[in-house]
């Protein structure tokens, strides 16, 4: 323990004992010559937590400890076992010797009879000490000793609140009786019962009786809690808030309060304990509960305030759960019949009342935390959950962009860990361009923790993660279909070369205007300059401008890249970003890096093994997709493919390859006569379904040729594209041979071509695009309206059959009238299934696939041609 912390705690302990009539000194004196030997148990930060007299045979300090969780129960069992064998001293972190006068000795030995313990309280403006002793009648007495002016006010509020509550006609809720009240202390008779941290274990009738006491309906703006939270607390926070996290939460609270003010006219209010937590509640029997600690009681708070507070506090502080767990508990509780009846009887809107709870509770604690120099770990847990809860409700209540919402919250997540955001060209993260990604340098464990935090964010649907030995590539999929790409880097590598120390970058990073840490200018320069030149590419102009701007704003004269100086063999510093470099720069940099310690000896061997492992893993995992489109001519496949290609390249950061109809491992048949180039020109100039082949043998040979191309070519596509992580878009697929074989100048029974489909790899996602005949004829006049309707019906029937037969694949018909809506639906479908396996097993090989055709599930939309 740190001595200065111990001395401060001993001073506070002496003040508390003095309030109880026991005057003490740390040294013996003529008037204070009665020794009092104390043991103490410490918090994780070294400060005193529990104090008890030496020789105590029962661990009375456990009355200050909540033990409903299994870990807490194990601790309680172990402590009691130690005291049962008279070994309680082994639990203590230290001893403290005080000296008291005869009166103090009389209180300790005759009144308390050495059966007492002290809890030194939680640090903060509300701090108070708790003293427990056994009275002469054998009952327990709790004494609260205020250590701050705010704590004294809280004791007065508790005394008045208990008098008020005890006048209410409550049959199933018991409260402690007051034994003594003075301005600095409050003595209460102990209430004993069973603790619990599960809301479902509380007697529902007792809980409902408490929640509905003093229930009334008021105009929102006239409710007392509204004025206190919105006008007092939120307005006072900027004057004392030094933490960016608190300022961000304040902004969200203001947005939420503005929404409530414009959408809610009346609100149900009731009296609230306001600290209704597992450690302030006891189950007395199957129908009765006991409530403790009424310091924060308020007569007019949002209805259900205590219910929400119990769930939030127990999930966060005991279970260390997320807001998703809180939502689950609220939903499971309120869906029960007796709670549904309770909500309907009192016309309670759970969503609105939870928003009001957040407004009151979060604004109250933000003002407390803003005044504290240091925070407990639990404070960060609460801030994170509150942030997620506010984000969820804002997203539900207002048309908030999911990507912007996540970027607004990202500094809150990042600032929990050492980090540096690289190549950032905006002053606020939410201003990041739509298709821009983020590179973050941080430790490996921090990267994993960040991903866990992102998964809990209400705007995130799922995350695709590609792990390398030096970084995570994460595609964060958001509600509404948007994607945010993150590169989480813990080692700077290019193939087998480590070219920069990542630990130096995140350790020396400084807070920036965007609310995140930014690397030093020399580190930024080194990263960008080396990254691009090792990849044999020029530094983009916008990065050169960014570096110049950041360098000019720096007063440092330190060379930012000694490696660059050595290679260029000239005097330079980071104020002179090289514009022209010799052609063999990459080779010279590589040669120099190979001589650096991180790339020499056994470290160099490990780097090569890691690079080989990453390469092999990428080949085995693939990560590519095959997306096929089918539909009649004029359904809009080519336009959809063209725009989808652009979006997939930006959102998935993968190469996109477009194939026409089949793998084309074998050339089209006319190429044998005219050559590939001329044959393709002739095929493009011919109208569909104009072939005059009626010969069964000719059709069989032609189909066998194309089927062989599919059978062999699918493996070629898998190895060359899918296995390398590329995305393949098919403009038409094998389904044409089943539903419209005439288009390929083939006349064979549909049953035969459909039967042979079972031997091909099954795409996981299949879309068929269709439109009304009048719309298609406005685009192309190649087919009659009757033919379009017949083909649409044939494709629709085929997709319905395939959907029932191949459960592992999806066959979806999509009406293509509004192009943006069509693209959004396709992108959403791809993203929603991206976290599943990207390929489906066939008879021999598994191939990732997504197919899009032009008929199927009809969407209700006005028929607008274009």
N, C-alpha and C positions, 0 to 999 in steps of 0.2 A: 504494500500500500504506500502511496505517496504521503510523506509526513504532513505536508501542508493541508492535504485533504482531511487527514485524520484529525488534526488540530481543529480545523473548522467544524467538523462533525461533532467533536467532543464539546466544543463551545455551544453548539445548538442543543446537544443532549443536556448539558447543564442548565440551559435556559428553560427547557421543557420540564426538567425535574424541579426547578425552582417554582414553576407555576403550580406544581403538585404539592408544594410544601416541603420539598427536600432540597435544602441548600447544600451545594457541594463545592469542593476545591480540588485542584489537581495535586496539591502538596499538603502534607499534614501540618496542622497548626494547633495552637492550644485550644481553640474553640471548635476545631474540626479535626478530631483525632480518631473518628470511627471509620475504619476502612470499608469500602464497598468495591469488591472485585467483580468486574463485568466481563462477559464474553461478547464478541460481536461477529456478525456475518456480513460480508461485503457484497455490493453490487459489482457488475463486471467492470465498471470504471474505477473501482477501488474505494468508493465512498461507503460509509456504513449503511447497512440496510436494517438488520435486526440486532437488538441488544437484549441480553438476559443476564440475570445474576448467576455467579458461579455457584455450583451445587444444585442447580435446578434439575429436578428429576422428570419433569414433563415439559415438552417443547411448546409452551403456550404461544410462542411467536408464530406458530403455524396458523393461528387464528387470523393472521394478516395475509395469509397465502391462499390463493384460489387453487383448488385441487380437483377440478372436475375432469381435466384431461388426463389421459393415461400416463403421460410422462410425469406430470405433477404428482399423480398418485404413487408412482414408484419412488419419487423423491421423498414424499411424506412418509412412506413406509420405511425407507432407509433411515430417515432422521429419528423416527420413533424407536426404531431398533437400537440405534446408538444410545439414546437416552435411557432406554430400558436396561442397558448394561452399564449405566453410569459412565458413558463415554461421550457425552455431549460436547465436551471440550474439543474433541477431534473434529467437529464440524466447524468450530470457530476459526476465523481468519486471524484473530488476535485478541488480546485482553486489554482492559483499561482499568486503572486503579484510581478511584476517587475517594475523597474523604468528606464526611458529613458531620453535622453537629448532633447532639443528643435527640433533638426533635426529629431530624431526618432519619436517625436510626430507629426511632419509635415508629414512624410511618412505615418504613420498609419492613421491619420485623414484626410489629404488632398488628398493623392494619393490613398491609399487603402480605405479610407472612412469607416473604420471599417468593410468592406466587405471582410473578409479574413479568412483563416483557414490553419492549418498545419497538415500534416501526418508525424509522426516521423520516419517512415521507418521500414523495416524488418531487424532484427539483422543479422549480418554476414559481410563478407569482402566487399560485394557490397553495404553496407548501405548508403542510402542518404535520406534526408528529402525532402518532397514535400510541396511547398507553393502555394496556389491559392489565387488570388485576382482579383477583378473586376477593369478593367482599367478605365481611365477617359472617354473612348468612350463607356463603358458598356460591352465590350467583356471580356471574361475570359482569364487570363494569368496563366500558370503553370510555376513554377520555381523549378528546381531540384538543391539541394545543396549537393555536395559530402562531405561525412564525413570520407572517407578512401582513400588511394592512388588508390586502385582498382576502387572505384567509380569514381574518377577523370578521370581515363583512360576510363571508360565506357562512361562518358559524352563526352569526345573527340571523341570516336568511334561513338556515336549517332549523333554528329554534322556533322561528315564526311559522315556517312551513309545516313543521310537525304539529304545532298547535292547530293549524288550519286543517290539515289532513285528518287529524284524529277527531275532528268534529263531523266529518263526512260519514254517511251511512254505509261504510264499507264492511262487508261481512267476511269476505275471503282474502282480505289484504291486511296484514298486521304491520305495525310500525313500532320502533323502539320508544320506550317511555323515557322522559327526561329526568335525570337524577339531580343535575346541577347545571346552571348556566351562569357564566361570567364572561366579560368581554373578550378574554383571551382563551377560554376553555369551555368545553361542553362535555358533560358526563351523561352517558346513555346506558341503559340496561341492555345487556346482550340478548340478541335473538339467535337461537340455535336452530339449525336445520341442515338439509342437504344442499350442497351447491350443484349447479349444472350450467353448462355453456350451450346447451341445445334448446332452442326455442320450442321445439315440438314436445319436450319433456315437461314444460310448465303446464300446470292445470289450466285448461283453456277458459273455464268459467271465471277463475280468479283473474287471469290476464285480461279478459274482456271487461270485467267489472272495473279494473283499474283504468283501462284505456278509454272507457266511456264516461268517467267521472268528470263533471263540469263540462260535458260536451255541448257545444252550441255552434250556430252558423253565423258568420259575420262577413261584412264586405272586406275583401282582401286588404285594401289600403287602410282600413280601420283596425285591423288586428295588431295587437301590441308587438308580436314577434316581427311583423313586417317592418315596422318603423325602426325597431332596434337593429335588425340584421342589415337592412338595405341602407338606411340613412346614417346610422351611427357607426357600425363596425366596418362596413365596406368603404366608407369615406375616410375612416381613420387609418386604415391599413397603410396607404402610401407614405404616411408620415413616419412610420416605424418599420416598414418592410424593406429589408436589405437583401432578401433572397429572391432570385429570379423565379423559383418555383412558386413562391407565395404570390408574386405579382401575376403570374400566369393563371393561377387558380382564382385570383381576384377578378381578372378579366372574364373568366368563364362564369363566375357567380353574377357579375353584372349583366352578362348576356342572358343568363337564366332568369334573373329577376325582371329584366325588361320583357322577356317572353311571358312570364307569369302575369305581369301587370297588364299586358295587352290581351290575354286570352282567358284569364280567370277573374270572375267578378266577385264570387263569394267563396269562402273557405270554412271548413269545419275546424274548430279549435277545442282543446281540452287542457286540463292540467297535466303537466308532465314532470316526472321525476328528473329528467334531463341527464341523469347519469345512470340510467337503467341498464346495468351491466351484470355479467355473471358474478362478479365479486361483490356486488351490492344487493344480491338477491338470494334468498333461501327458500327451499321447498319445505313447508312445515308438515303438510300431509297431502293427500290426493286432491284436496279441494282448496288449500290455503297456501299462500306465499307470504314471506316476510320481506320487507324492503328496508334497506339501510342507507345511510348517507344522503340526506336531503339537502345538501348545501346548494345545489344548483336548481332546486325545484322552481318551476315557473307555473303560475296559474293559467296562462293563456299561450299555448304553443300549438303548432299544427297537430291535428289528430293523428294517431298512430306514431307519434314521434318516438315514444319509448320502445315500441316494437321494432322500428327500423334501427334504433340505436343499439339495442341488444344484439341484433343480427350482425350489424357492421362491426361492433367491437369484438364479439366472440369469433367471427370468421377471421378478422385481420390479426388481432392480438393473441389469440389462442391457437387457431388453426393455421395462421399465416397464409390464408387463402386470398383469392383474387375477387374482383367485383363480379365475375361470372359465378363464383360460388355463392355470393350474396344474392344475386338474382335468382339462383336456383332455390335457395332456402325460402325466399319471399314467395316465389311461385308455388312451391310445394305446400307451404302453410296456407296461403289464401285460397288455394283450390279446394281445400277441405270443405265439406257441406256446411258445418257450423260456422266457419269463417266466411263463406260466401253469403250465408244468411245475415251474419253480423254486418258485412259490408253493404249489402242491399238495404238492410233495415235503417242504417244511418246515412245511406247515400254517399259513401266514401269512395273517392277516386284514388286508388293506390299510387298511380304514377304521379299525379299532381302533389299528393301529400309527401311522397318521397322527395320530390324536387324541393318542396318547402323545408323538409327536414335538412337536406343538404345545404340550403341557403342559411339556415339558422346555425347548424352545428359547425359547418366548415368555416363560416365567417367568425364564429366565436373562437375557435382554436387557432385560426390564422393570426389573429391579434395576439394570442398568447405566444405562439411560436416565433412571431416576428420580434418579440422582445427578449428571446432567449439567445445566448451566445452560442451554446452547443445544443445539439439534439440527440436524444436517444435513438437507437436504431428503429424502435417502433414508430417514431414520428415519420420516418421515411416510408415505412409500410403504409401508414394511414394516408400520407400525402399522395402516394401512388394510387391507392384505391379510390380516394376522393376524386383524383384527376380522371380516372377511367369512368367513374360514375357520372361525373359532370359531362364528359365527352359523349357518353351514351345518351344521356337525356337531351343534350343539345342537338345531337344528330337526329333523335326521334322528334324533337319539337320544332326544329328549324331546318330549312334546306341547306345544311352545311356540307360542303365538299369534303368527302371522306379523306382524300389525299391531303388537303390543306389542314384538316383536323389532326391527322396523324403527325404531320410535320410541325404543327404547333406544339404537340405534346412531346415530340422527340427530344428536345433539350432536357426536359424533366427526366426522361429515361437515361440519357447519356451522362448527365451530370452526377449520376450515382457511381460512375466508374472513371478511372483515368482514361483519357481519350484525346484525339485530335482529328478534326474534320478537315479533310484534304480538298484542295481545289475548289473551295467555296467562293462563289462570285456574287453572292447576294447578301444583303444586310440582315435578312430574316429568313429562316428556313422555309416558311410558308410561301415565300416568293420564288422558290425553286421552280424553274420551267417544268412544264408538264412531263416531258420525256427525259428530263435530266435524272441522273442517279447520284448517290452519295458514296464517297469513299471515306471510311472511318478507320483510323489506326487505334488499336486498343489491345489489351492483353486477351489471351485466349479465353480464360474463364469469364472475363467481362463480356466477350462476344457471345458466349453461350447464355449468360444471364440476360443480355439485351434481347436476344431472340425469344427467350421465355417471356420477358416482359411484353414484347411486341405481340406475341400470340394472344395475350390477355386483353389487348386493346379492343374496345368495342367496334372500331372501324375496320378491323382486320378479320377477314374470313378464313384465310389459311396462308401458310408460308411455304414456298418451295425453297429448299436449301441444298446447295451443292457444296460439299466440304472438300477442301484441299488441305494439304499439310501446312499451309501458311495463311489460309484465309477461308472465310465463308462467302459464297455468293448467294444472297438471299433475294428472292422475288416475293415481296409482301403484297398479297392480293387483298384488295379492299372492297367494301360494299360499293355497289355501283359499277364494278368491273375495272376500276383503276388499279394500277400496279406501281409500286415503288421499289426500285432496285437498290440494294445496299451491298457494298463490298466491305466486309469486316476483316481487317488485315492485322495480323499479329507478327508477320515477318514480311519484309520487302524482298521479293524474289522475282527474278526473270529466269525461267527454267531452273537450272541448278545453281544459279548465282544469287547470293544475297548481296544486295547493292546498297543497303542503308540500314542503320540500326533503328528498328521500330520503337524499342523501349526508350531511347533518347528522345524520339519525336513526341511520344505521349507524356513523358515525364516533364519535358520542358515546355509543353504547350501552354498558351496563355488564354484566358477568357476573351472572347470576341463579342462584337456587337450583336451577333445572331443568337447569343445565349449559350453558345457551345465553345469548347476550347479549339483554338486554331494553332497550327504549328508555327514555329519561328520562321521568319522569312528565309533564312538559310536552309532550313529543312524543307520548306515548300519548294524552293528552287531546286535543291538536290533531287527531290523525289520526281518532280515533273521533268527536269532536264535528263536525268538518267533513265527514267521510264521510257520516254519517247525515243531516245537515241539508242537504247538497247534493243528497241523494237524496230530500229532502222526507219524511223519516221521523224518528220519535222515537228517541233513544238507548235501547236496551233496558235494562230495570231491572238485569240482571245486570252489564252493562258500567258502569252508573252506580255500582253497589256496588263493583265492582273498582277504578274510578278513585278513589272516596272512600278505599278502604282503602290504595291505593298512595300517594295524596296525603298522607294522614295520617301515613304512615311516613316521609315525606320531610321534611327540615329546610329545604329550599329555599324562599325567599320570592319567587322570580322569577316574574313573570306567565307563565303557560304559553301564552297565546294572545292576543297583542295585537290580532289581527284580531277576535276575539270581543269584546274590550273596546271596540273602535271601533264595532262594529255595535250592541252593546247600549248604548253611550254611558253607561257607568257604571263606577265603580271596582270592579275584581274581580281576583282572582288564582285560581290553579288549585285553591285550597282550597275555592272556592265554585263547584261545577259547576252551571251554570244548569239549573233544572228546567223553567221555563216560558219560552217564547220567542215573540216575535211571529209572526203567520202569514206574514209576508213575509220571514222570515229567509233562506230560500234565495236569494231575489232580491237581497237586500242583500249577502249573502256573494258571490254571483256578480259583482255590480257592483264590489265592492271588489277581488276577485281579478283582474278584468280590468285594474285599474290597477297591478297588481304587475309588476315587471320580467320574470318568466318568461312572462307572458301578453301582453306588449306588443311592438309592432314586429314585426321579422322572426321573433322567437320565437313570437309569437302566431300568425303565419301558418303556421309549421311545425307548431304544435300542432293547428291546424285541419286541415291536410293529413294529419297522422298520424291524427286521429280519423276523417276520411273514408276513409283507407286501411283502418283497422281495421274500419269498418262494412262496406265493400265486400268485404273478405276474409272476414268472417264470413258474409256472404250467399252468396259463391261456394263456400266450403268446407262450409257447412251444418253437418254434424256430428250431425244428427238421425238417428233410426231409426224404422222402421215395423215394429212387432211384431204379428203376427196370430195369433190362437188359433182353432183349429177343433176340433170334437168333438161327439159326440152329447149331447143334453140330459141333464144329470146328471153329466157327466164332470168338473165342477168348474172350468170356465173362468172364471166370474164371480168366484169366490173367489180363484183364482190371479191374475186381473187386478187385483183390488182390492189385494191385498198386494204384488204386483209393482210396481204404480204407486207405492206408498209407498216401497218400497226403491229404486226407480230415481230418484225425486226426491231422496232423501237421498244416494245413492251417486254419482249422475252430475250432481247439481245442475242439472237441466234440468226444464223444464216437461213434464209428461206429459199427453197428451190421449187420451181413450178414445172410439173410434168403434164404432158398432154395425153389424156386417155389411158395410157398404159406405160409400163416401165421403159419401153423402147430399147430394150437390150437387143432386140431384133429390129431391123428396119421395116418400114411399111412395104407391102408386097410390090407396089408399083416401082419402088426404088430398084428392084432387080432389073427392071427394063429401062427406066429413065434416069436412074441415079437418085441419091437421097435428096439433094437440093431441089431438083426439078420436080420430083415426086411430091415433095411437101408443098411446092407452089401449086401444082395441079390439084392436090387434095384441098387446099385452102380455097381454090376458085370454084370448086364444085359445090352445088347445093346438096344438103343432106337428103337421105332417103331417095336418091335418084338412080341408084344402082339397079340393073336389070337382071341380076343373077337369080335364076330359079332352079338351078341344078343342085340336088341334094349332096352329091359327091363334092362338087366345087365348094359348096358352103361348109361341108365338114372339113375339107382340107384347109380352107381359109381360117375357120374357127380354131382348128388344131394349131395352126401357126401362131395365132394371137394368144391362145391359151398357154402355149409353151412359153411365150414371152412373159405372161403373167406369172407362170409357175416358177420360172428361173429368175425372172427380173425382180420379183419381190425380195429375194435374198440379196441380190445386187444392191437394191435400194436400201435395204436394211443395213448392210455392211458399209456402204459408201456414205450414206447420209444419216440415217437414224442413229446408228451406233456412234457417230461423231457428234451427235447432239443437234443436228440440223432439223429443220421443219420442212416437210415435203407437202406441197399443195398439188393435188390432182385436179385437172380440169377434165371432168368425166372419169368414170371408173368402170369396173367390170359389170356393174348393174345395167349398163346399156345393152350388153349382150343378152340379158335376161328380158328386159322390158322393151327394148327397141333395137333388136338385132338387125332389122332392115337398114338402119342407119349405117351399119358396117358392111352392107351388101351381103348379108348372111340370112339364110332361111332355114332355121332349125327349130325343133320343138322347144318351147320355153321350159318344159320340165327337165330337158337334158342340160341346158345351160345353167338352170337353177341348181340342179343336182351337183354339178361340177364345182359350184361355188364353195361347197363344204371343204374342198381340198386346198383352198387358198387361205392365207392369213386373214383373220377377221379384224378389220379396223374397229377400234373401240367406240368411235363417234362417227356417225354417218348423218349427213344433212342432205335433204332433197329440196331444192328451191323451186317454187312454183309461183304462178300469178294468174289472174283471170285472162282468158283468151284475148279480150280487147286490149289489155295492157301489153301483152306479148306482141300482138300484131302491130301496135304502135312502134315497137322497138325493131322488130324484124317481120317481113312478110314472106317467110319461107315455108310455113305450115298453115293449113287451114284451121279454122276455129274448132271444127269437129275433131281433127287429128290431135290438136292440143288437148282437148278434153279427154280423149281416149287415152293418150299417153299419160296424162296426169293421173287418171284413175288407175292405170296399170302400175305406175310407179308407187302410188299410194298403197295399193293392195300389197305390192311386194314388200314395202317397208314395214307394213303392219305384220306380215308373216315373219319377216326376219327378226323383228323386235321380240316376237314371242318365242322364236326358236333359239336365238342366240342371246341368252340373258346377260352375258358378259359384255355385250356391245350395245350401243345406243343408235337407233335408226330414227332420225327426226326429220319430219317434213316441215319446211319453213316458208311461209308466204313472203315473197320478196317484192313488196310494193314500195315501202319506205326504206331506202338504202341505209341511212344511219341506224334505224331500228334493227334492221337485219344484221348489220355488222356488230352492234352491241350485243344482240342475243347470241351470236356465234362466239364472240369473245368471252362472254359470261359463261357459256357452256364449257368452253375450253378451260377457262381458269378454274371453274368450280370442280373440275375433275383432274386438275393438274397435280393435285397432291396424291392421287391414286397412282398405281403402276401405269407407266406410260406405254405398255404394250400388253396385248392379249395373247394367251397361248393358243397355238394352233396344233396341228398334228405333229409337226416337226420342230418349228421354230416360233419364238414369240416376237411379234412386231408391234411397236407402238403405232397407233393409227387414229385419225379422226377423219370421218368422211362427211362431205356435205353434198346433198342431192337437192333436186328442186320440187318435191311434192311431199306433203305430210300433214302434220298437225296444223290446223287452220287457226290463225290468230284473228280475233275480232278487230277489224280496223276498217276505216272507210276506204272504199276502192278509189284510189287516186293513181292515175296512170302517169308514168314519167320515167 
